Amino acid sequence: MQPRQRVALLIFVTAIAAGSGILYAHRNAPPACGSAPTLDRVTAALRSQSQLTSIVISDIRTLSNGFFGNRYECSAAVAEIRSDVTADDMHWHQIQYSSARPGKSPLTVVSVTVGPEIPLPPKSPSWWERLRAWL
């Protein structure tokens, strides 16, 4: 093979692999923990299970799974919004939720478990603050 043919073949194989990964993520992978569809379903579940009307979700974390998994295990802190109450004074609860797409189903199943009351999670520093602290 000529060097040009090798480069062309490498570009072709890379494009096919990237396209396959994107197609998988679009069609088969469940939505990530912080995605809008997942958070919409979590909010709806909290409203129906816990009778919460106005909800704020903070400190969203992925506990397990990766790009090619069929289920995400997530955690977050949730509080009900009340007028004239600061975030520090709200009653925050730890929640565990999972996002799964069973089989080839286009629908995502989200299950939510509300845990104990916790203090307000600290604000994570921005990349600029982390860089300044590192320097």
N, C-alpha and C positions, 0 to 999 in steps of 0.2 A: 504494500500500500504506500502511496505517496503521502508526504506530510500533510498536504492540503486535504486529502481524502480522510486521513485520520482525524483532523480537526473537525471536518464536516460531520463525520460519524459521531464524534464526541458531543458536538452541539446537538445533533439529532437525538441521541440517546438521552441527554440531559433534558431536552425539551419534552420528550415523551414521559420521562420519570416525573418531572414537575407537573405536567398536565394531569397525569394519573393521580398524583397526590391531591391536587386541587379538586379534581372531579370526585374523589373519595370524600374529602372534607365537605364538599357541597351537598352530596347526595346521601351519604351513609353515617357520617360522624354526628354525634349529638352536639347540640350547641354548648359552648363553653360556659363556665360558671358565671361570668360577668356579662354575658351577651344579653341583649334586650329581650329576645323571646323567653329565655330561661328566667330572667328577673320578673317578667310579666306574669309567668305562671307561678313563681314563688309568691309574688304579691297577691295574686288571686287566691292561692291556697291559704295564705295567712289571713286574708280577709274573711274567707269562709270558715276556717277552723277556729281562729282566735278572736273573731269579731273585731278586728282592728280596722279602723276606717282610713286613717292617713298614716302611711308607713314610710320610714326612711331606713334604707339599708346601707350599711357601712362595713368596711374591713372584709371584703369578699376575698376568699382564698380557695384555691384548688387544693384539695387534700390528696387526691389520687387520680390517676389515669393520665393518659397522654394523647397524642395526636391520633393514633390508630386504635384507640379503645372504643368500646361501645357504651361507656358509662363514665360520668364525671361525679366524683364525690366532693362536695363543697361545704364551706362553712362561712358564716357571716354574722354580723351583729345587726339587730333590728330593734327599732323603737317606734312607738306611736307618737306622731306629732301632736303636740298640744300647744295652744296659743299661750304666749307670754312665758314659755319655759325654754331655757337654754339647753343646748345639747348635753352639757355636763349634768344637768338635773333630770334628764329623761331616764326612764326605766328601760335600759338596754337588756336584750336577751340574746343569748347565743343560739343560733339555729344551725342545723345540719340539713343539707338538702342534696339530692342527687338528680342528675339529668341523664336520662337514658333513652335510646331509640331502639326498641325491641325489634329484632329481625330486620326486615326491609320496610318496616312501617314508616310512613312519612311523618307520623305524629311523634312528638317527644313527650315522655312521661316524666313528670317532676314530682318527687315526694319530699315533704318538709316535716322536720321534727323540731319543735321549739324546746330549747334547753333552759338552764337556770339564768337568773338575772346576773349581769356582769357590769363592770364599770365601762365608761366610754372608751373605746379603743383609741390609743394615741395616733395622731396624724403621722403618716409615714413621710419622711423627708423627700423632697423633690430631688431629681438627679443633680440639679445645680447645687443644692445644699449638701448632698453627699460628696460631690466633687470638691467643694470648698473645704469641707471637713477633712477630706483625704489629703489635700494640699496643705 
